[in-house]
């Protein structure tokens, strides 16, 4: 069940992206955090406790909403605009060794 429910920007153009390998849709004007939380109840799991996280400060001051792009680039989901074709990774990757 989504944590956020869209009340505005319902007519904005659709933006396609992938979230942990799953094709998803957001809207023009969304941040990464908004798009993800309109689809589910969490952004990621804490790397320390494993507890679900959904962002905290919503303005880029804390460390709660860091996610990665498929290429390894880290970004703050709350301040990064969603762009077409993003490949967002929220789950920790296991090392092969």
N, C-alpha and C positions, 0 to 999 in steps of 0.2 A: 504494500500500500504506500503510495507517495506521501512524503512528509509535507510537500508543498502542493497547493492546488492553484492552477493558473487562473487569475482573475483579469489580468491585463495582457496586452500583446497577443491576444488570441488570433488576430488577423495578420500578424507579422509573418513574413516569409519563413518557411520551414528551413532549418539547417540540419543536415545529416551528419552524424558523427558515430563513432563506435565507443562503447564503454566496456572495457574488459572483453573485447572481441565481439560484443553483441551490437548489431546495428540499432541506432536510436535516432530520435528526432528531438530537436529543441526549436527555439524560435529566435529570429533576429532580435538582438538586444539583450539576450540572456547572457549571464555569466556562466562559466562552467558549473559552478555550484548550483545555480538556479536550475539549469537544465538537468543535472543529475538528480537533484532532490524533487523535481517534478516527476521523476520516473520511479523513485524508491525512497526508502525511509532512512538511508544513510549514504554518506559520501564514501567512506572507507572504514577500515578497522584500525585501531591504534596499534602501532608497531610495538608498543610496550606492554599493554594489558590485553590487547585483542578486543577491547570494547568498541562498539560502533561509534563512529564520529560523524557529525553533520556540520562541521564548521562551528566557530565560537564567536569571534568578534565581528565577522562579516565586513571587515574593512582592511584586511591585509596586515594587521599588527601582530597576530598570534601565529602559531605554527600548526594549527589544527586542520587546515584544509589543503595541505600539500598533496598533490597527485603528480603523476608522471605522464608524459606522452610516450608513445610506443618507442620512440627513438632515445628515450632516457632523460629528456629535458624535464626538469621539475618546475612546477608552477603552482601558484596559489589559486585555487578554484574560485575563491570569492571575488577576486579582482581581475580575473582573466576573462575577456570576452570569448564566448563560444564562436568558433569559426568552422566553416564547411570542411568536412573531411578529417577533423581531429580524431586521433586514435588515443583515447584516454585510458590510462591504466591505474586502477585504484587498489588492486590486490598486490600484495608483496610477491615478488618473483622468487622462486626457489633457485638456489645455485645448483649447478650440476655436479659440484665437487664436494 
